[in-house]
């Protein structure tokens, strides 16, 4: 049996969406017959979504990991290094070292772990770029630390389907990027059909900072706020209920969106666990969402690991176009919008034929995003 280790950020950021990102990989690889474990050793201090800040204790983060993995029968399959106490939780340090030294494949999910080459003797190290644009631009601008980090990996994948292509301004940076999408285990999202009177929903952060991109003197924002502003009037225009769990709203922005008919709810109540996240998705008519400015304007081809959950649940999705239609068909179950008018029109199309649209959403998840479709090419590229 081949041994796989997944590296990630689920402990640093104990959020429902981060949990599902990891679970879809770990459980998906186990279903393919692999012996799979989760290890987190980013060395970064823990973040508390409840307090919305970096904190001086990882107890909340460790509890999140322990409870989530126990729920899915993975109590013995995880390890987390707490940089504040210099302790390992889950598996002990010696067991983690043995895992890393003898793993056949190590998947560096999000590319967030700066790996120690002395800790692996045989495994193929695979970089999975879930946030296309930033690393590629750093490479193109000659950032030596970024290049050294990336070149320490054997194989490179990105969620940016158009990276390095003529259709996108995101350069390859001299790396051979293989293309993939976020995987989902559709059966974990089995649910009764959505209700026509349920609200459209999404989960997001309004404003992000710190990773804006500058290409040929033009700035592309690593943030959703310009695109949220473009569709602020959508609920008032269509009469369709729109409920969003959005972090990072100040009082003025919140009042403006509420005045246009948005229902804004506490993002922590939605994202505090894998279960709460799943309940939020299943309670939706479908997903309506905007994407980060850089993903859309750079035509990255990126697709959200949030949206794949809605699709797997049979909830139609109307999401901002990032160029993903090159890979995934749109028009039934999945709709890509480029303007508020297109977004409103798509909501109308879904409402007029909801049952067919819901079936098509589930079918797209099974054909294009199911873990058994997306994970084998990762293993094949790693030599398994």
C-alpha positions in Angstrom: 0.0 0.0 0.0 1.4 3.4 -1.0 1.9 5.9 1.8 0.8 9.5 1.2 1.3 12.5 3.5 -0.8 15.7 3.0 0.6 18.9 4.3 -1.8 21.8 4.9 -3.1 24.7 7.0 -6.2 23.3 8.6 -4.8 23.8 12.1 -3.5 27.3 11.6 -6.9 28.3 10.2 -9.6 26.1 12.0 -12.4 26.8 9.5 -15.0 24.5 8.0 -13.8 25.3 4.5 -10.2 24.5 5.3 -11.4 21.2 6.9 -13.2 20.1 3.8 -10.2 21.0 1.6 -8.1 18.6 3.7 -10.8 15.9 4.1 -11.5 15.6 0.4 -7.8 14.9 -0.2 -7.1 12.6 2.8 -10.3 10.6 2.5 -10.2 10.6 -1.3 -6.7 9.2 -1.3 -7.7 6.5 1.2 -10.6 5.5 -1.0 -8.0 5.0 -3.8 -6.3 2.4 -1.6 -3.5 4.6 -0.2 -2.4 4.9 3.4 -2.9 8.6 3.9 -2.0 11.0 6.8 -2.3 14.7 7.5 0.7 16.6 8.9 0.9 20.3 9.7 4.2 21.9 10.5 4.0 25.4 8.9 5.6 27.0 12.0 3.1 29.8 11.8 1.2 31.0 15.0 -2.4 29.9 15.4 -5.3 32.0 14.2 -8.7 32.1 16.0 -11.7 32.7 13.8 -13.8 33.3 16.9 -11.5 36.1 18.0 -10.6 37.1 14.5 -6.9 37.4 15.4 -3.6 35.6 16.0 -3.7 34.1 19.5 -1.2 33.0 22.1 -2.6 29.5 22.5 -3.3 26.7 20.0 -5.9 24.9 22.2 -8.8 26.0 20.1 -7.0 24.9 16.9 -5.9 21.5 18.3 -9.5 20.8 19.5 -10.8 21.6 16.0 -8.3 19.2 14.5 -9.0 16.4 17.0 -12.8 16.7 16.7 -12.9 16.9 12.9 -10.6 13.9 12.3 -12.4 11.9 14.9 -15.7 12.5 13.2 -14.4 11.0 10.0 -12.6 8.0 11.5 -9.2 9.6 11.2 -8.2 9.9 14.9 -4.8 8.2 14.3 -4.1 10.0 10.9 -3.1 13.5 11.9 -0.3 15.5 13.5 0.1 19.2 14.3 3.2 21.0 15.5 2.4 23.8 17.9 5.2 26.4 17.5 4.1 28.1 20.7 4.9 25.1 23.0 7.3 23.2 20.7 5.0 20.2 21.0 3.4 17.8 18.5 -0.2 16.8 18.9 -1.9 13.8 17.3 1.0 11.7 16.2 4.2 12.2 18.1 7.4 13.7 16.6 9.1 10.4 16.0 6.1 9.0 14.2 5.9 12.1 12.0 9.5 11.9 11.1 9.0 8.3 10.1 6.0 9.2 8.0 7.9 11.9 6.1 11.0 9.9 5.6 9.2 6.9 4.2 6.2 8.5 2.4 5.9 7.6 -1.3 4.3 11.0 -2.0 4.1 14.2 0.0 1.4 16.6 -1.2 2.1 20.2 -0.1 -1.4 21.5 -0.2 -1.5 25.3 -0.6 2.3 25.2 -0.8 2.4 26.6 2.7 4.9 24.2 4.3 8.5 25.0 3.7 9.8 21.4 3.8 13.1 20.2 5.1 14.8 18.0 2.5 16.5 16.1 5.2 13.1 14.8 6.4 12.3 12.8 3.3 14.4 10.1 1.9 12.3 8.6 -0.9 9.0 10.5 -1.5 8.0 12.6 -4.4 7.2 16.1 -3.2 4.2 17.6 -5.0 3.4 21.3 -4.8 -0.4 22.2 -5.1 -0.9 25.8 -5.8 -4.4 26.7 -4.7 -4.0 30.4 -5.1 -2.7 31.1 -8.6 -0.9 34.3 -9.5 1.1 35.3 -6.5 3.9 32.7 -6.6 4.1 32.9 -10.4 4.5 36.7 -10.4 7.1 36.4 -7.6 9.1 34.0 -9.8 8.8 36.2 -12.9 10.1 39.1 -10.8 13.2 37.2 -9.7 12.3 36.3 -6.1 15.0 33.8 -5.1 13.4 32.5 -2.0 10.2 31.7 -3.9 12.1 30.0 -6.7 14.2 27.9 -4.2 11.0 26.9 -2.4 9.2 25.8 -5.5 12.2 24.1 -7.1 12.6 22.0 -3.9 9.5 20.2 -5.2 9.5 17.5 -7.8 6.1 18.1 -9.4 3.9 21.2 -9.5 0.1 21.5 -9.8 -2.0 24.7 -9.9 -5.7 25.4 -9.6 -5.1 28.1 -12.3 -6.1 26.2 -15.4 -4.9 29.0 -17.6 -1.5 29.7 -15.9 1.3 30.1 -18.5 -1.2 30.1 -21.4 -1.8 32.9 -23.9 -5.3 33.4 -22.5 -4.0 34.5 -19.1 -1.5 37.2 -18.0 -0.2 34.9 -15.2 3.2 33.7 -16.3 4.6 30.2 -15.7 7.7 31.7 -14.1 9.7 28.9 -15.7 7.9 26.1 -13.8 6.0 23.3 -15.6 2.6 23.7 -14.1 0.2 20.8 -14.4 -3.4 21.7 -14.1 -6.0 20.5 -11.6 -9.1 21.5 -9.7 -10.2 21.1 -6.0 -11.5 17.6 -5.5 -14.8 16.7 -3.7 -16.3 13.5 -2.4 -19.8 13.9 -3.7 -21.4 11.3 -1.4 -20.4 13.3 1.7 -22.7 16.0 0.3 -25.7 13.8 -0.4 -28.8 15.7 0.6 -32.5 16.1 -0.2 -33.2 18.5 -3.1 -32.8 22.2 -2.4 -35.9 24.4 -1.8 -37.0 27.0 -4.3 -37.7 29.5 -1.6 -34.3 29.0 0.1 -31.8 31.8 -0.3 -28.8 31.9 -2.6 -25.7 31.7 -0.3 -22.0 32.1 -0.2 -19.1 32.3 2.3 -16.4 34.9 1.8 -14.1 37.6 3.0 -15.0 41.1 1.7 -11.5 42.6 1.8 -8.2 40.8 1.7 -4.8 42.4 1.9 -1.2 41.5 1.4 -1.0 39.6 -1.9 -1.9 42.1 -4.6 -0.2 41.5 -7.9 1.5 44.0 -10.1 2.1 43.0 -13.7 3.5 45.6 -16.2 2.6 48.4 -13.9 -1.0 47.3 -13.4 -2.3 46.2 -10.0 -4.6 43.2 -9.6 -6.2 43.0 -6.2 -6.1 39.8 -4.1 -9.5 40.8 -2.8 -13.2 40.4 -3.6 -14.4 43.8 -2.5 -14.5 45.5 -5.9 -16.6 42.6 -7.3 -18.9 42.5 -4.3 -19.5 46.2 -4.9 -20.4 45.6 -8.6 -23.3 43.3 -7.5 -24.4 45.1 -4.4 -27.8 45.9 -5.9 -28.5 42.4 -7.1 -31.1 41.3 -4.5 -33.1 44.5 -4.9 -33.0 44.0 -8.7 -34.0 40.4 -8.9 -36.1 39.9 -5.7 -34.1 36.7 -5.1 -33.0 36.3 -1.4 -29.2 36.4 -1.1 -27.6 35.4 2.2 -23.9 35.8 2.7 -21.5 34.8 5.5 -19.0 37.6 4.9 -16.0 38.5 7.1 -14.3 41.8 7.0 -17.3 44.2 6.7 -17.2 47.6 8.4 -20.4 49.2 9.5 -20.8 51.4 6.4 -20.3 48.6 4.0 -22.6 46.3 6.0 -25.4 49.0 6.0 -25.0 49.6 2.3 -25.5 45.9 1.4 -28.3 45.4 3.8 -30.1 48.4 2.3 -30.0 46.5 -1.1 -31.6 43.4 0.4 -28.6 41.3 1.4 -28.9 39.1 4.4 -25.5 39.2 6.2 -24.8 36.6 8.8 -21.9 35.9 11.2 -19.2 34.0 9.2 -18.0 32.2 12.4 -21.3 30.5 13.0 -21.1 29.1 9.5 -17.4 28.1 9.5 -16.8 27.0 13.0 -16.8 23.3 12.0 -17.1 21.0 9.0 -20.7 20.2 10.1 -21.8 23.9 10.3 -20.2 24.6 6.9 -22.1 21.6 5.4 -25.4 22.7 6.9 -25.0 26.1 5.5 -24.4 24.8 2.0 -27.3 22.3 2.2 -29.7 25.0 3.3 -29.1 27.0 0.1 -31.0 27.2 -3.1 -27.6 27.5 -4.8 -24.5 29.5 -4.6 -24.1 33.0 -5.9 -20.5 34.4 -5.5 -17.9 36.8 -6.6 -14.3 36.0 -6.9 -11.0 37.9 -6.2 -10.2 40.7 -8.6 -6.9 39.0 -9.6 -8.5 35.7 -10.4 -11.1 37.2 -12.7 -9.2 39.9 -14.5 -6.2 37.7 -15.1 -8.4 35.0 -16.5 -6.7 32.5 -14.2 -9.1 29.5 -14.8 -9.3 29.1 -11.0 -12.2 27.3 -9.5 -13.3 27.4 -5.8 -13.2 24.5 -3.4 -16.2 26.1 -1.9 -18.2 25.9 -5.1 -17.4 22.3 -5.6 -19.3 21.6 -2.4 -22.4 23.4 -3.5 -22.3 21.5 -6.8 -21.9 18.1 -5.1 -24.9 18.9 -3.0 -27.0 19.5 -6.1 -27.1 23.3 -5.6 -26.8 25.2 -8.8 -23.9 27.8 -8.8 -23.7 31.2 -10.3 -20.1 32.4 -9.9 -17.9 35.1 -11.4 -16.0 34.0 -14.5 -12.3 33.4 -14.0 -11.8 31.6 -17.3 -12.8 28.2 -15.9 -15.3 27.6 -18.8 -12.3 26.4 -20.9 -12.4 23.2 -18.7 -15.9 23.1 -17.2 -19.1 23.5 -19.2 -21.5 26.3 -18.2 -25.2 26.9 -18.8 -26.9 24.2 -16.8 -26.0 23.7 -13.1 -23.1 26.1 -13.4 -23.2 29.6 -14.7 -20.3 32.1 -15.1 -21.1 35.8 -15.0 -19.1 38.8 -16.1 -21.6 41.6 -15.4 -24.5 42.2 -12.9 -26.9 41.8 -15.8 -25.5 38.3 -16.6 -25.7 37.4 -12.9 -29.4 38.5 -12.7 -30.2 36.6 -15.9 -28.6 33.4 -14.6 -30.6 33.6 -11.4 -33.8 33.8 -13.6 -32.7 30.8 -15.7 -32.1 28.7 -12.6 -35.4 29.6 -11.0 -37.4 28.8 -14.1 -36.0 25.3 -14.3 -34.7 24.5 -10.9 -35.0 20.7 -10.8 -33.0 20.3 -14.0 -30.4 22.8 -13.0 -29.9 21.1 -9.6 -29.4 17.7 -11.3 -26.9 19.3 -13.7 -25.0 20.8 -10.8 -24.5 17.3 -9.2 -23.6 15.8 -12.6 -20.8 18.5 -13.1 -19.4 17.7 -9.6 -19.3 14.0 -10.4 -17.7 14.4 -13.9 -15.2 17.2 -13.2 -14.5 17.5 -9.5 -15.0 14.1 -7.9 -11.8 13.0 -6.0 -11.7 9.7 -8.0 -11.3 11.8 -11.2 -8.8 14.4 -10.0 -6.6 12.6 -7.5 -5.2 9.8 -9.7 -3.5 12.2 -12.1 -1.6 13.7 -9.1 -0.4 10.2 -8.1 0.5 9.3 -11.7 2.6 12.5 -12.0 4.3 11.5 -8.8 5.3 8.2 -10.3 2.7 5.9 -8.6 
